[in-house]
Amino acid sequence: NTTFTNTSPETGKTYYYKVMATHDNSAAHSARSAAKSVVCALKPTKVTLSSVASSGKIKVSWEPVEGAVGYEVYRATSSTGTYTKVFTTTKTSYTNTSAKAGKTYYYKVKALHADPAANSPFSSVKYRTCDLPRPTGIKATRSASTGKVTVSWNKVTGADKYSVYYSTDGGSTYSLLKTTTGTALTHTSAPVGKTVYYKVKAIYSANTAANSAYSSYTKGTATLAAPSISVSNVA
C-alpha cells in the first residue's frame, strides 16, 4: 500500500517519517525519502444538538476528548456559510442563547491542546432549528354557571398559534383538542365529573421545526351547569 497509520504515537508529540521503496532484490531498494514531520493531534469529538424546552434555545453537547484542555464552538447560518467562533470553554456543552426561533444554525467543535499544533480537527457539522419557548402559566378554570373548563396560558413571543392537547387517562396519552390563535380555550365537550389533563404547544407556522416543547400540564374537571331558577310569591 501507499499509506500507513501510526496508531501508537502520543498526542502533542512530534514524529518524523521517511519511506523507502523496496524491491524483490534488496540491492534495488530505493534511497529513503526526505523526512516529513507532524504533531500527533487530538481526535475529533462527536457533537449532538438538543433544545432547552423552557427557552427553545439550542444546546450543543459533545464527547470529552482525552488530553484536551478546552473546546471551541463554531457556528454558521448555512451549511456552506462562514463559521464563526462563538464560545470557548472547558466544559462539554454550550447553550446558544442568541439563537432566534425559526432559524436554523450549523455547529462544529474543535478540541484544544496545550500545544495548538495538536488541536483536533473539527467535528462533523450538526444543525438544528431554534425552537419557540414552551408556554408557561397554564391553568384550568371552571365556569360556575356552565360547569365548563377553560384552559389558559401566557403568550409566547414569536408564536402565531397554539395547539391544546387533552388526556382523559391520567396523562398517559394525549389527543389534540384544538389549535387556536388565542391564549385560552374552553373544552366544551369535556366529560362531566372526569379529571382531564391539559398541555399546550406553541406553533411557528412558517417553520414547524421551530414548534415549542409541550408546556407543563394542568388539570380540571367539568361539572353540570348550575340550574337556572326563578322565585315568585304564591298569590
C-alpha positions in Angstrom: 0.0 0.0 0.0 1.0 3.6 -0.2 -0.4 4.7 3.2 0.3 3.8 6.9 -1.5 4.9 10.0 0.7 5.2 13.1 -1.7 4.1 15.9 0.9 4.3 18.8 2.0 8.0 19.0 1.4 10.3 21.9 -0.8 13.3 21.4 1.2 16.6 21.3 4.4 14.8 20.3 6.2 15.4 17.0 7.1 12.4 14.8 9.4 12.3 11.8 8.9 9.8 9.0 10.9 8.5 6.0 9.8 6.0 3.4 11.9 3.5 1.3 10.6 1.7 -1.8 11.6 -1.9 -1.7 12.3 -4.4 -4.5 12.4 -8.3 -4.6 16.1 -7.7 -4.9 17.2 -5.9 -1.8 20.1 -4.4 -3.7 17.5 -2.5 -5.8 15.8 -0.8 -2.7 15.4 2.9 -3.2 17.1 5.5 -1.1 15.0 6.9 1.8 12.7 9.8 1.1 13.2 13.2 2.6 11.9 13.3 6.2 8.4 14.7 6.9 7.1 15.6 10.4 3.7 16.0 12.0 2.4 16.7 15.5 0.0 14.0 16.7 -3.3 15.8 17.2 -6.2 15.2 19.5 -9.0 13.1 18.0 -12.2 15.0 16.9 -15.1 15.0 19.2 -18.7 14.0 18.4 -21.4 16.6 18.7 -25.1 16.3 19.5 -27.8 19.1 19.5 -30.9 19.4 21.6 -33.4 22.1 22.6 -33.8 23.7 26.0 -37.5 23.3 26.5 -38.0 26.3 28.7 -36.3 28.8 26.3 -36.3 26.9 23.0 -32.6 27.7 22.6 -30.2 25.2 21.1 -27.9 23.3 23.4 -24.6 22.0 21.8 -23.1 19.0 23.6 -20.0 16.9 22.7 -18.0 14.0 24.0 -14.9 14.7 26.1 -11.6 14.2 24.4 -8.7 12.8 26.4 -5.9 15.3 26.6 -8.0 18.3 25.7 -7.6 21.5 27.8 -10.7 23.2 26.3 -13.0 23.4 23.3 -14.0 25.9 20.7 -17.6 26.1 19.3 -18.1 27.5 15.8 -21.4 28.4 14.2 -22.8 29.3 10.8 -26.2 30.1 9.5 -26.0 27.9 6.4 -24.2 24.6 5.6 -21.8 26.4 3.2 -21.6 29.7 5.2 -18.8 31.2 7.1 -18.2 29.6 10.5 -17.5 32.0 13.4 -16.1 31.1 16.8 -18.9 31.8 19.3 -17.6 30.2 22.5 -14.5 28.7 24.2 -15.0 26.5 27.3 -13.5 23.7 29.4 -17.0 22.2 29.7 -18.6 19.8 27.2 -21.8 21.8 26.4 -22.8 25.2 25.3 -26.3 26.8 25.1 -26.7 29.2 22.2 -28.7 31.9 23.9 -28.6 34.3 21.0 -30.3 31.8 18.6 -33.6 33.1 17.2 -36.7 30.9 16.9 -37.4 29.6 13.5 -33.8 30.0 12.3 -31.5 27.0 11.5 -27.9 27.0 12.8 -24.9 24.8 12.0 -22.3 23.9 14.6 -18.9 22.2 14.8 -16.5 21.9 17.7 -12.7 21.7 18.0 -10.8 20.2 20.9 -7.8 22.3 22.2 -4.4 21.0 23.3 -1.7 22.8 25.3 0.2 22.8 22.1 -2.0 24.5 19.4 -0.3 22.4 16.8 -2.1 19.3 18.4 -5.6 20.8 18.3 -8.1 18.3 16.9 -9.7 18.6 13.5 -13.2 19.9 13.6 -16.1 17.6 14.5 -18.6 16.8 11.8 -21.2 19.5 11.3 -24.6 19.3 13.1 -27.6 21.6 12.5 -30.8 22.4 14.2 -33.7 24.9 14.1 -34.1 27.0 17.2 -37.5 26.3 18.9 -40.0 28.6 20.4 -40.0 28.6 24.2 -42.7 26.4 25.7 -45.8 28.1 27.0 -45.9 29.0 30.7 -48.7 29.9 33.2 -51.0 27.2 32.0 -54.1 26.8 34.2 -57.6 25.4 34.1 -60.6 27.3 35.5 -64.2 26.1 35.6 -67.2 28.4 35.0 -69.6 28.4 37.9 -72.6 28.9 35.6 -71.8 26.5 32.8 -69.5 24.0 34.5 -67.2 24.0 31.5 -63.4 24.1 31.9 -61.3 26.8 30.2 -57.6 26.3 29.7 -55.4 29.5 29.5 -51.7 30.2 29.2 -49.2 33.1 28.7 -48.5 34.5 25.3 -45.3 33.2 23.6 -43.3 35.7 21.6 -43.0 34.6 18.0 -45.9 32.1 18.2 -48.8 32.6 15.8 -50.9 29.6 17.1 -51.2 27.2 20.0 -52.2 23.6 20.0 -54.1 22.4 23.0 -53.9 18.7 23.9 -56.0 16.8 26.5 -55.9 13.4 28.2 -58.7 11.5 30.0 -56.5 8.6 31.2 -54.4 10.4 33.8 -51.9 11.9 31.4 -50.7 8.7 29.7 -51.9 9.6 26.2 -52.9 13.0 24.8 -55.1 13.9 21.8 -55.3 17.3 20.0 -58.3 19.3 21.2 -57.9 22.3 19.0 -55.4 24.8 17.5 -56.2 28.4 18.3 -54.6 31.9 17.8 -55.7 32.9 21.3 -54.3 32.2 24.7 -57.4 30.5 26.1 -59.7 27.7 25.0 -62.9 26.3 26.5 -63.3 22.5 26.4 -67.0 22.4 25.6 -67.0 18.6 25.2 -65.2 17.6 28.4 -66.8 14.7 30.1 -68.6 15.8 33.2 -67.2 14.6 36.5 -63.9 13.2 35.0 -60.5 14.8 35.6 -58.9 15.9 32.3 -55.2 16.8 31.9 -54.2 19.6 29.5 -50.9 20.8 27.9 -50.1 23.3 25.2 -47.6 23.6 22.4 -46.6 27.0 20.8 -46.7 26.8 16.9 -44.4 28.6 14.5 -46.4 28.2 11.2 -43.6 29.4 8.9 -41.3 26.6 10.1 -43.0 23.9 12.2 -39.5 22.5 13.1 -39.5 25.5 15.5 -42.6 24.5 17.4 -42.1 24.6 21.1 -41.9 21.7 23.5 -45.1 20.9 25.5 -45.9 23.1 28.4 -46.3 21.5 31.9 -49.7 20.0 32.4 -52.7 21.3 34.3 -55.9 19.5 35.1 -59.6 20.4 35.5 -63.0 18.7 36.0 -66.1 19.8 34.2 -69.4 19.8 36.2 -73.1 20.0 35.5 -74.3 23.5 34.7 -75.8 25.5 37.6 -79.6 25.3 37.5 -81.5 28.3 36.4 -84.2 29.1 38.8 -86.9 31.7 39.4 -88.7 32.7 42.5 -92.2 34.2 42.9 -94.8 34.7 45.6 -97.7 32.3 45.9 -100.8 34.5 45.5 
